[in-house]
Amino acid sequence: MKRVQYLKNMRDMTLQELNQELSVLLRTNFYYKWKKRIDSSESTHFVLQNRRNIARLKTIIKSRSET
């Protein structure tokens, strides 16, 4: 349910807001990867979830920029 709501919210965002969200997700992705190298007990779930969110955002941004 949260994922569906998150996707609806992303579709309602402006292009500038989407780019800002993408920037935050990319920084978070870097943090998770860096932390995983240091602390091997860190779950890869957050890294994978973050990658999926980045892919979703890129898809929405690409479709918006084409129209």
ZITA-V588764 format. One record per helix or strand of 3 or more residues. SS is the DSSP state (H for helix, E for strand). FROM is the first residue (numbers start at 0). TO is the last residue. If there is no record, write none. Layout:
{{SS | FROM | TO} {SS | FROM | TO}}
//
This chain:
{{H | 1 | 11} {H | 14 | 37} {H | 44 | 65}}
//
